[in-house]
């Protein structure tokens, strides 16, 4: 399983954004990431900052971590594309039929964030059953 460091994640998004701005050829994964960055103009300047690798995006400072947000988008895009966990694609399509596609990803992101936070809090692996239950509940109630 690929488990990049914080700096590797940041370098990936910063590098992707730089390549896009230089109109360089992107890898398929970079192209997917770039599409996500383009949906978030509020992060464009942040990805171009010289100190973006070192910036602290703590909740206490009231800053949204653009790298965490973009990474979650990318993870969800991959999950939906391969329907893993099974049923996530149908849940996404259900949400996207009632909202726009971007908002549907944000709905799923709430579920992912909840199970990741819980796993970290408890020092356990991510609970796939809970994740799917949250996804199904959100896709049928919103």
C-alpha positions as CSV (number, residue, x, y, z in Angstrom):
1,X,0.0,0.0,0.0
2,X,1.3,3.5,-0.9
3,X,1.7,5.6,2.2
4,X,3.3,8.9,1.3
5,X,4.7,11.3,3.9
6,X,3.3,14.7,4.5
7,X,6.0,16.3,2.4
8,X,5.6,13.8,-0.5
9,X,1.9,14.7,-0.6
10,X,2.6,18.4,-0.6
11,X,5.3,18.1,-3.2
12,X,3.0,16.0,-5.5
13,X,0.2,18.7,-5.4
14,X,2.7,21.6,-5.7
15,X,4.5,19.9,-8.5
16,X,1.3,19.0,-10.3
17,X,0.1,22.6,-10.1
18,X,3.4,23.9,-11.3
19,X,3.4,21.5,-14.3
20,X,-0.1,22.6,-15.1
21,X,0.8,26.3,-15.0
22,X,3.8,25.6,-17.3
23,X,1.5,23.6,-19.6
24,X,3.7,20.6,-19.1
25,X,2.5,17.0,-19.8
26,X,0.9,15.5,-16.7
27,X,0.8,11.8,-15.7
28,X,-2.7,10.3,-15.4
29,X,-2.6,10.7,-11.7
30,X,-1.4,14.3,-11.9
31,X,-4.2,15.0,-14.4
32,X,-6.7,13.6,-12.0
33,X,-5.2,15.7,-9.2
34,X,-5.1,18.8,-11.4
35,X,-8.8,18.5,-12.2
36,X,-9.5,18.5,-8.5
37,X,-7.3,21.5,-7.9
38,X,-9.1,23.3,-10.7
39,X,-12.3,22.8,-8.7
40,X,-10.7,24.7,-5.8
41,X,-9.5,28.1,-6.9
42,X,-9.2,29.1,-3.3
43,X,-6.1,26.8,-3.1
44,X,-4.3,28.0,-6.3
45,X,-2.3,30.7,-4.6
46,X,-1.5,28.4,-1.7
47,X,0.0,25.8,-4.0
48,X,2.2,28.5,-5.6
49,X,3.6,29.8,-2.3
50,X,7.3,29.3,-1.7
51,X,6.7,28.2,1.9
52,X,3.8,25.8,1.2
53,X,5.8,22.8,2.2
54,X,6.4,24.2,5.7
55,X,3.1,26.0,6.4
56,X,1.2,24.8,9.4
57,X,-2.5,24.5,8.7
58,X,-3.7,23.8,12.2
59,X,-7.3,24.0,13.2
60,X,-6.4,26.2,16.0
61,X,-5.2,28.8,13.5
62,X,-8.5,28.5,11.6
63,X,-6.8,27.4,8.4
64,X,-8.1,24.7,6.1
65,X,-5.3,22.3,5.1
66,X,-5.5,22.4,1.3
67,X,-3.3,19.3,1.0
68,X,-5.6,17.3,3.2
69,X,-8.7,18.4,1.4
70,X,-7.2,17.7,-2.1
71,X,-5.8,14.3,-0.9
72,X,-9.2,13.3,0.3
73,X,-10.7,14.3,-3.0
74,X,-8.1,12.3,-4.9
75,X,-8.7,9.2,-2.6
76,X,-12.4,9.4,-3.1
77,X,-12.1,9.9,-6.9
78,X,-10.0,6.7,-7.0
79,X,-12.5,4.8,-4.8
80,X,-15.4,5.8,-6.9
81,X,-13.5,5.0,-10.2
82,X,-12.9,1.4,-9.0
83,X,-16.1,1.1,-6.8
84,X,-14.0,0.2,-3.8
85,X,-15.4,-0.2,-1.2
86,X,-18.2,-1.8,-3.2
87,X,-21.2,0.5,-3.3
88,X,-19.4,3.8,-3.2
89,X,-19.9,4.4,-6.9
90,X,-23.7,4.0,-6.6
91,X,-23.7,6.2,-3.5
92,X,-21.7,8.9,-5.4
93,X,-24.1,8.7,-8.4
94,X,-27.1,9.0,-6.1
95,X,-25.6,12.1,-4.5
96,X,-24.5,13.5,-7.8
97,X,-28.0,13.1,-9.2
98,X,-29.4,15.4,-6.5
99,X,-26.4,17.8,-6.2
100,X,-23.5,18.7,-8.4
101,X,-20.6,16.2,-8.7
102,X,-18.3,18.3,-6.7
103,X,-20.7,18.6,-3.8
104,X,-21.3,14.8,-4.0
105,X,-17.6,14.3,-3.4
106,X,-17.8,16.7,-0.4
107,X,-20.6,14.7,1.0
108,X,-18.5,11.5,0.8
109,X,-15.6,13.4,2.2
110,X,-17.5,13.9,5.4
111,X,-17.9,10.1,5.8
112,X,-14.2,9.5,5.0
113,X,-13.1,12.2,7.4
114,X,-15.3,10.7,10.2
115,X,-13.9,7.2,9.9
116,X,-10.3,8.4,9.5
117,X,-10.6,10.6,12.6
118,X,-12.1,7.7,14.6
119,X,-9.4,5.3,13.5
120,X,-6.7,7.8,14.5
121,X,-8.4,8.5,17.8
122,X,-8.7,4.9,18.7
123,X,-5.3,3.8,17.2
124,X,-7.1,1.2,15.0
125,X,-7.5,0.5,11.3
126,X,-10.2,2.2,9.4
127,X,-13.6,0.5,9.9
128,X,-14.8,-0.3,6.4
129,X,-18.3,-1.4,7.6
130,X,-18.8,1.9,9.4
131,X,-17.5,3.8,6.4
132,X,-20.0,2.1,4.1
133,X,-22.8,2.6,6.5
134,X,-22.1,6.3,6.7
135,X,-21.8,6.5,2.9
136,X,-25.1,4.7,2.4
137,X,-26.9,6.8,5.0
138,X,-25.7,10.1,3.5
139,X,-26.5,9.0,0.0
140,X,-30.1,8.2,0.8
141,X,-30.9,11.0,3.3
142,X,-29.5,14.1,1.6
